[in-house]
């Protein structure tokens, strides 16, 4: 397994930290897309409310799993690399990570 170069929006590195698992992430995102289309069909077909809600719950968890995978790649790649670079760069990445988590958790 190769280690992807760290990616930061201000840097011009071509390989994001999740590159090694890009196909997995895309497969999950495609599955989510299919789930959402299926939910739309269920509503169109006047399916039972609880069945639709059950599918919505499953479709809601799926992107969260993708997000956790991307977060893991970011911490293992970008944040770890920044921490090894020096205190100033590490602090920048920690603040970026905290801000991202704050938005994700809506705090």
Secondary structure, DSSP 8 states (H G I E B T S, - for coil): --------TTS--SS-TTGGGHHHHHHHHHHHHHHHHHHHHHHHTT--HHHHHHHHHHHHHHHHHHHHHHHHHHIIIIIHHHHHH-HHHHHHHHHHHHHHHHHHHT-
